[in-house]
Amino acid sequence: MNRHVNSTSARLSLRKPQRDSLEILAELLVVLELGKHTSESLLTQLENTKALYPSVTDFERDFPSLCFALATGVGKTRLMGAFISYLHIAKGMKNFFVLAPNLTIYNKLIADFTPNTPKYVFKGVAEFASNQPIIITGDNYEDGMGVRKQSIFGETEVHINIFNISKINSEVRGGNSPRIKRLQEYIGQSYFEYLSSLPDLVLLMDESHRYRASAGIKVLNELNPVLGLELTATPQVESGTKSIPFNNVIYSYPLHKAMEDGFVKEPAVATRENFNASQFSEEELERIKLEDGILVHEETKVELEIYARQYQQPIVKPFVLIVAQDTDHAQQLLQTIQSDSFFEGRYKNKVITVHSNQRGEEKDETIQQLIAVENPSTATEIVIHVNMLKEGWDVTNLYTIIPLRAANSKTLVEQSIGRGLRLPYGKRTGVKAVDRLTIIAHDKFQDIVDEANNPNSIIRSGVIIGKDVAIEQKKVIAAPPAIEEVVAKAVEETIVKEFNDTSGTEHVNRDNPVVQSNIQQITHLVQTKVQQFEYLSSSKQLEAPEIKKQLVREVQAAYVHTELDLFPAQREEMIEKIVEIFVEKTIQYSIDIPRIIVQPVGGLQWGYEDFDLNVSGINLLPVDDHILIQHLRTSERETLQRYENDYYEDRLENYLVSVLAEYPDVSYDEHTELLYKLSSQLVRHLQSYLSDDKQVRNVLLYNRSKLGEFVHAQMKQHYFAKAVDYKVTIPKGFETLKNNYYTSASEEGVRLFREPVHDKNRIRSMVFGGFLKCLYKEQKFDSDSERRFAVICENDPNVEKWFKPSMNQSHIRIYYSHNSTYYPDFVLETKTNKYIVEVKKESEIANDVVQDKAKAVVKWCQHATEHELQNGGKAWSYLLVPHSEILDNMTIEGLKARYIIQ
């Protein structure tokens, strides 16, 4: 086993198909030379490749280019990261050109290659942790970021260029030269010429089936890379009615393997038992498919919520995709679904349409709705589209597809399921409804089953063809704590001046690399070592002479000697001075927040608290005819069927109570009142939208087990086990601040916090700066009320410092209501007190969850105050402030007088 392959696979947690691909690349590079090639040498490289991998009969480029065909949902972007890591670590390659087929994937790639983002592709690669790759894009390459600059050690960083081929294609129309090939005065040549001259440029092509016939692809051959790596789920070119397969596929991992290995959902097709579509008109058939699709959707929604509650996972809100014939048909469907006659109007304002006729603001708004469709808090449950959803719109919560467009079975199978295969939790759960994508196809059921059983279908051997929609470009902004800049400035003023002349005779340039190298290493070490003293009762204890001496000793011990070193005496003096600066600034530019741990001691009392059932996710419908669902890959069948009336309860609630009483953690005798209360609330909810008790009984009979799970899952959230007594410990008295990372719309810079925001809906996408008292240079706000509270903090002369904690501030996690976690909106310190402040809509303050949080925060403040006052600190208080009271003329003392929670 190649040790670099083994290491890269382990660090990036590669799945088997990704690891197999990396092993193939490593094996091939033993015989494939990485360098510029002539036509003769290219032929030699092809013969060497064919000897190992006979499937590669042609590179199909003017350079060695290999295609890795991986099914949708397996992780092609992560594989690109693995390729780059391996080529850099094992082969020393430092220049990469990543090509995206459209704006959506271009934006996604930039995000995934940007450090500290959720899907960062190099997470775990040590070589990139301290020396992060430079990301050059089609939007910033003209600034000169991509031109290699020598460091003082004669080394260079890895450069990753990310470009959008659709933009290059648009620029070459009419015989024009693309911008990338035009002269850049700062390098005396075009950026394209600069790239093509690099001796180690590797080209990676995402969705490479899009790069076979466009004018802009001629540009790729002229780039003259040493190697091309192509990734696609569709290794073929469509020419009329024919599919022409690629000749350079070196590895294939098709959809049926991804299904077998559990990396994607299982597609299934649904119809009614004993259903004959020919007996219905087109309008009647369409209505039946819509209604049955909604029935499957509501079943799936309940199953997803039950799973999430049982396994403490985020709740996934599924949605339905309806494929319309044309834009007129889409509009008719929208009117039908939002009408009072369609399930009594329950889906009004829960449906959006997507089609190519949308323009301007309407289209932008729809794109944002599409992006947000995975968010459980959004209203959208149904998306109607007309051929506009393409590659890159990678949602994980599409669970039901209702195709109403005239199409053959092959098209339905290949195009319809392409957007719904990704799993919301990244792996199969073992719950069929959570792991399944259902196509409602009463009129095409047999055709689709036959096509799925065709040995040449994508279910058996092929891949998915998909399409995409553009998404607003985002960028990542790193927000370091203000102390970093303050320390750097203090070091510059007090140390660089003092140590700049290392010769002892002549004046040395103030950018002396010896001094700078030592300062950087020592400052980093001091910052790291200070974190090890967070066990102290307060940051002020860092000033104690014995603590400073210990810090100095630990930094000296950890110091790594290099050729660029000061004399030992100078270095020791520099360490002492930087420790002095860092301690002073840590106290000045932080707020001591103790870490408080409350542990139960003694015996426990347990039971279920009284609560009201949340029935908002229940819209189950009576089943008039059995609905048959058949899995396309395994042919396994399930039936959504009606229970026969041989089981009858006089009281509707008993259908649920009898199920709940079977759970081993529920005592019928002790919980009778709560069981009947919750069951009654669910029955009343069903009665609120079903026409009569016969329909309610139908739903209860058919769904009794499922509804029992639904109620029991919520009961577990209100389970209590109270200790007789509690022990409070405070292992850490303060926390050094860490970097925050924000996303922002690309066209937005850092906005001055005092500047009014007219479009309040966009405030979450903005990053604000210009603060004087904030412990971070930049902050994000969830609402304009929060922005205006920051203005109050900056205006109030009593406020010394403030900031908005993020999840990486581990000490200020406050647990409430069975270990749910509360993160405060604001933490601030005045001349006399410290505060946790929550800014809330006035209508939400009486909410049970808000009040539970308030109780937990008040308790936390009591413990924190006791600790602080014992160590010369300040008392903590909690303010719960209505958003309507956040006005510029307010002060913290004024808000405290009205809104302190005792």
NORTA-V316496 format. One line per field, one symbol per residue. burial: b if it has 16 or more other ideal C-beta (glycine too) atoms within 10 Angstrom, else e. A space follows every 50 residues. Layout:
BEGIN
burial=???
END
This chain:
BEGIN
burial=ebebbebbbebbebbebbbbbbbbbbebbeebebebbeeeeeeebbebbe eebeebeebbbbbbbbbbbbbbbbbbbbbbbbbbbbbbbbbebbbbbbbb bbbbbbbbbbbbbbbebeebbbbebeebeeeebbbbbbbebeeeebeeee eeeeeeebbbbbbbbbbbbebbeeeeebbbbeebeeeeebbbbbbbebeb bbbbbbbbbbbeebbbbebbeebbbbbbbbbbbbbbeeeeeeeeebebbb bbbbbbbbbeeebbbbbbbbbbeebebeebeeeebbebbbebbbbbbbbb bbbbbbbbbeeeeeebbbbbbbbbeeeebbeebbebbeeeebbeeebeee bbbbbeebeeeebeebbebbbebbeeeeebbbbbbbebbbbbbbbbbbbb bbbbbebebbebbbbbbbbbbbbbeeebbeeebbbbbbbbbbbbbebbbe bbebeebbbbebbbbbbbbbbebbbbbebebbbbebbeebbeeebbeebb eeeeeeeeeeebebbebbbebbbebbbebbeebbebbbbbbbeeeebbee bbebbeeebeeeeeebeeebbeebbbbbbbbbbebbbebbbbbbbbeeee eeeeeeebeeeebebebbbbbbbeeebbbbbbbeeeebebebeeeeeeee ebbbbbbbbbbebeebeeeebeebbbebbbebbebbeebbeeeebbbbbb bbbbeebbbbbbbbbeeeeeeeeeeeeeebebbbbbbeebebbbeeeeeb bebeeebeeeeebebbbbbebebbbbbbbbbebbbbbbbbbbbbebeebb bbbbbbeebebbebebbeeeebebbbbbbbeebbbbbbbbeeeebeeeee eebbebbbbbbebbbbbbeebebbebbbbbbbbeebeeebbbeebbeebe ee
END
